[in-house]
Amino acid sequence: MVHASPNNAWRAPGPEASDAELESIYAGLGQPIAIYGHIHRSFIRSVPCSQGAEMLVANTGSVSLSYDGDCRAAYLLLDEWQPSLRRVEYDVDKELKALSTCGLPHADWVAKTLRSASPQMP
């Protein structure tokens, strides 16, 4: 499990990355499952590796700032080495109201992203 990729905490491939790209980034972990975050878009992919084995690559998504068009909270459950993606409804309007009064820098940008469940320009 890494934040984005093993060698870079900020560079992370998206779900549309090729199998070759995912293999080149995560095969070095030497594990049958590679899990990462950072991109706010959940997915699970089986990646055929050049050594004949397969590796599962999974992204956890985001518990409140999804970038995949689905406003529900996303998380990944790893049960007996089987990953599954879960979604949970939560009160986005209540979160938006709390956000509007919390004094967080760029709260308006975060609110746009929460409403649309997609990345927004600040």
Secondary structure by P-SEA (a helix, b strand, c coil): ccccccccccccccccccaaaaaaccccccccbbbbccccccccccccccccbbbbbbbbccccccccccccbbbbbbcccbbbbbbbbccaaaaaaaaacccccaaaaaaaaaaacccccc
